[in-house]
């Protein structure tokens, strides 16, 4: 995979490429994490489904997003309301597990991906940490980000 620089820049009729692999991976993860799913018509699976819940309410006692349409019988959409906000990617019923799967699909330069999401009630944000191994060099990789809470 080429290290195309984000935001996209065209130089001499070609996409500008980054020489820093870590910077390129960071930019790709940032785009993946902060984009809602179904935003890109050519690839509706690109993006973190958590961002699709921007107008939903947090159930802080249970650590999930509250389903504002509980009568909706669409099983495919309802699964998301059962996922825990805080958690590790090794726990299957968490948004962290969903994000780790996305990273494995959309960032082929990383291996052994582990994600931790922690809801910080006082700060009204989610702390997100991605740990992995870079495939080409075998070096450890770490990415930190935050998602601000909307309610």
LINPE-V417447 format. One record per pair of residues at least 24 apart in sequence whose C-alpha atoms are under 8 Angstrom apart, sorted by the first residue. I is the first residue (numbers start at 1). J is the second residue. Records with the same first field share a line. If there is no record, write none. Layout:
BEGIN
I->J / J
END
This chain:
BEGIN
1->108 / 109
22->141
25->107 / 109
26->143
28->107
29->103 / 107
30->145
32->103
33->99
34->147
46->102 / 106
47->102
48->99 / 102
50->95
54->150
55->150
57->151
58->151
85->117 / 118 / 119
86->116 / 117 / 118 / 119
87->116 / 117 / 118
88->114 / 115 / 116 / 117
89->114 / 115 / 116
90->114
109->134 / 135 / 136
110->134 / 135
111->135
124->148 / 149
125->149
END
